[in-house]
Structure formats: structure tokens, C-alpha cells
Amino acid sequence: MLYALICTDKPDALQIRLDNRPAHLEFLKGLGDALKAAGPFLDDGGNMTGSMLIIEASNRDEILAISQEDPYARADLFEHVDIRPWNWAIKNPEAS
């Protein structure tokens, strides 16, 4: 099943994000084919303010464990993380 992780940064936490970005990107690469899409949310000035990840996992517990291993989570960047099951209905390259 696919899950969307919708992560909102704490206020004024851009430097925490920037400091941990290289480790975060390496972590995402390590997810291999389970990672379907990822990218930051931006404010009107183009600054990163959060993240959205689409990850395939067996169940909610697995996705929760993955989310807690992210260097951003370990750096206490996020004010809130929402995990939602997600159905890729349109333009899914894996759909037959």
C-alpha cells in the first residue's frame, strides 16, 4: 500500500532543515523502489517549510518506523507528521 507522509516544519526551522538535508537525501536514496515521490513544501518566498513523501509499505507500523528513521525526524525538525494511506489514481506509471 502507498502512504503519504505530510510533514510540517516547526516555525523558524529552516536552518535545521538545511543542516540535515544531505543526510535526509541519502536516507531517501536508501529507500530504493519503495520511495515513489518526494519533495519539499515551499512558502511564498521559495523557502522549504515541510515535506511530502509517497512510500510503499506493508502497513502503517512499517511507514511509521521509516518516518522515525529520517534524519529530519531525528533532528526534531517537524512540528507535525501526518501519515495517510494513498491511492495513486491518475498518472501512476506502475498502473497497468
C-alpha positions in Angstrom: 0.0 0.0 0.0 1.1 3.5 -0.6 1.3 6.1 2.2 1.7 9.8 2.0 3.8 11.4 4.8 2.9 15.0 5.1 5.4 16.7 7.3 5.2 20.3 8.5 8.4 22.0 9.8 8.5 23.8 13.1 8.4 27.6 12.8 11.8 29.2 12.0 13.4 25.8 11.5 14.9 26.4 8.0 18.5 26.1 9.3 17.7 22.7 10.9 16.4 21.6 7.5 19.4 22.9 5.6 21.9 21.4 8.1 20.3 17.9 7.8 19.4 17.9 4.1 22.4 15.9 2.8 21.7 13.1 5.3 17.9 13.2 4.6 18.6 12.9 0.8 20.9 9.9 1.4 18.2 8.3 3.6 15.7 8.7 0.9 18.0 7.1 -1.7 18.3 4.2 0.7 14.6 3.5 0.5 15.1 2.3 -3.1 12.0 1.4 -5.1 9.7 1.9 -2.0 10.1 5.6 -2.4 7.7 6.7 -5.2 7.9 10.5 -4.9 9.3 13.1 -2.5 9.7 16.9 -2.3 9.6 19.9 0.0 6.7 22.3 0.5 7.6 25.9 0.0 6.5 29.2 1.3 5.8 32.2 -0.9 9.5 33.1 -0.8 10.6 29.7 -2.1 11.9 28.6 1.3 11.3 24.9 2.3 8.7 24.6 5.1 7.8 20.8 5.1 8.0 17.6 3.1 5.7 15.2 1.3 6.9 11.6 0.7 5.0 8.8 -1.0 6.3 5.5 0.2 5.2 1.9 -0.4 5.0 -0.1 2.8 3.2 -3.2 4.1 1.3 -1.4 6.8 1.1 1.7 8.9 3.6 0.4 11.5 6.2 0.0 8.8 5.7 3.5 7.5 5.8 4.9 11.0 9.2 3.2 11.6 10.6 4.6 8.3 9.4 8.1 9.2 11.1 8.0 12.5 14.4 7.0 11.0 14.5 10.0 8.7 17.3 12.4 9.7 14.9 15.3 9.6 12.7 13.5 12.2 15.8 12.7 14.3 16.8 16.4 14.2 13.3 17.2 15.6 12.5 19.4 12.5 8.8 18.6 12.3 6.0 20.2 14.2 3.6 17.7 12.8 3.7 14.5 10.7 0.5 13.1 9.1 0.6 9.6 7.7 -2.2 8.8 5.3 -2.9 5.7 3.1 -2.9 7.0 -0.5 -4.2 5.7 -3.8 -2.3 6.8 -6.9 -5.2 7.0 -9.2 -4.0 9.3 -12.0 -0.7 9.1 -14.0 0.6 6.2 -12.0 3.5 4.9 -14.0 3.2 1.5 -12.4 -0.5 1.0 -13.2 -1.3 -1.5 -15.9 
